[in-house]
Amino acid sequence: MTEKRLPYLLGLIILQIQETYTYYRRLVFPAVPAGYEKSDEAFLAVPGLFRVMLFSAFCMAFSFLVVKVLSILMLTGLLRLNNINHIYSIFNIYYLPGDDSNWTDGSLLVVYGIPYLIFLTVSMYLTGFVVRQRKLNWILRLILAWIAFQFMAYFLSELILAAFFYKGFGIALQWLISNYLLKVGIIVVGVIGIFYWTKRFGLMFLRCCPSRIFIDDPAIMRTWLIWVLLIPLFSGPVYLLLILLFSLKIAIASTFAAALITLPLAFRSIEYLPDVRIYKSKKVVPGLFFTIILMIALGLVVRALIFFV
């Protein structure tokens, strides 16, 4: 009896694997709907999707660097205002060993609390701005969307790390809340609140698509988010590690992990969107060669800043 059931069970497993493979293959490489112009249909061809993905990966890496540099500039500005001795580079701040700077409760809260709250506020504002604005080219809209996404991921990563490390935002929380369980409870509530708020990212990135062909069908909406959000979220950090020569590994990994938390609701939000509208803009997708030149140029600029700053 067992010998007869084994081939049947294996057949069911193989059939399930085939169905799953077919489903995700159609999701990643969808059939082209009828009734669209050739210029719109080209977006769903593999070369078109790949060019969009590569440019989005560039935008992801660029936005990460922008947010990181802004965080360092804001932090060093606050340190100077509070007369705290430090040494800064383009991506890091160092404190002198044995330094006798007069840290106070107020300066700790200002230096390690205000920047992260500002980033949270800016992320929320930018998300709404990208969704509301009508006269933005889809490329500029995509860049702003990634910056808003990175601001939120940066804050979320700092919020999660605050539960385990006395560093960054964790320093401000430790001085505000000495009870560890209460601090962790507040962090958990904050993470859950942000998790549910980030379903707006689904609408924000859908608004960035260059053609209506991506938003007339829920399945193709997911195709767009896979190519413009999910895949760049994995390929972008690889590119960042290469141009940064594998420095900032912890910052990249923590921001990447926080960004992954926001993805399920970004995709899930599609089911609750009765209608998505996009506004007329240039439909030109940056060419493969042009995007590669941009990525090389960004890498050279970053290496020059690291060397000279």
Order of alpha helices (4+ residues) and beta strands (2+ residues): alpha-alpha-alpha-beta-beta-alpha-alpha-alpha-alpha-alpha-alpha-alpha-alpha-alpha
